[in-house]
Amino acid sequence: MIIGYVLGGAAAAGGPVARADSALHTAVSHNNDIVDSFSNDPFKGIDLTSDNPDIAAAKAAVATDKQKVVKWQAMVSSDRATLRNVRPELKSSVFTLPEQGTLDRHRQRVDAALSALNTAQKGIDLYTKEFAFVDPFLDAMAGFEAIGKAGTANDIAGVKAQLPGTGASMQKAIDLAQPPAVPAELAPALKGIQHVLTDLQSLVTAVEANDASAAQKAGTALEADAAVLDKYDWTAAETATKALFQPLIDAYNRDMKIAAGS
């Protein structure tokens, strides 16, 4: 009878344990992809220190990162749903007492995997907010690029045509620049860029009105704007982003190691 009880307990626990093993194996197999996504940085493609920043390349880099995060989200959602479904089956009963230790170990691993996936979801949520900001910001930078070309060609009408759209994109970016997803360190630069747009509008208005005094005033203001932006440390945002994500990376790796049975 005792032998039958032990064997029956093993059989009763076998199904839940096997399903837990399968769910854990799938979640752990996604580890490399998720860790790689944690290393994404939407700001890494934005190099405004260059005289000719490649906005198109920055947009392409962001688009690639977006695709990775979409894939990441699908993995996290699927793995979390499967693990949540299997967890209740790992509770002990009078029939599974002989396999109590096995069930407990698997439940601990499942809990660790769920904790890791919750951490991953926090990363996804932060990236989603970053991408929402980056899109209009890069649109504004593209507008500045067009303004620069028009200005070089002394095309006042071309500069004027670009100002409304560029200004709208810049304002949208500022509205979406909410910490911690978007580093607070970016705020001074964003305001500085917005001042440039305001002073450019003043310059265009003065030129159209043939107001030399107002044009000179606007030109002086633009020189001051440029001096402020030249002092800005564009690596500050990247540093802040790394500091934001490193604790999440550490927590994810720690929990996933337990989930893997290490």
ABEGO torsion letter per residue (X at the ends): XAAAAAAAAAAAAAAAAAAAAAAAAAAAAAAAAAAAAAABBAAAABBAABABBBAAAAAAAAAAAAAAAAAAAAAAAAAAAAAAAAAAAABBBAAAAAAAAAAAAAAAAAAAAAAAAAAAAAAAAAAAAAAAAAAAAAAAAAAAAAAAAAAAAGBAAAAAAAAAAAAAAAAAAAAABBOAABBAAAAAAAAAAAAAAAAAAAAAAAAAAGBAAAAAAAAAAAAAAAAAAAABBAAAAAAAAAAAAAAAAAAAAAAAAAAAGX
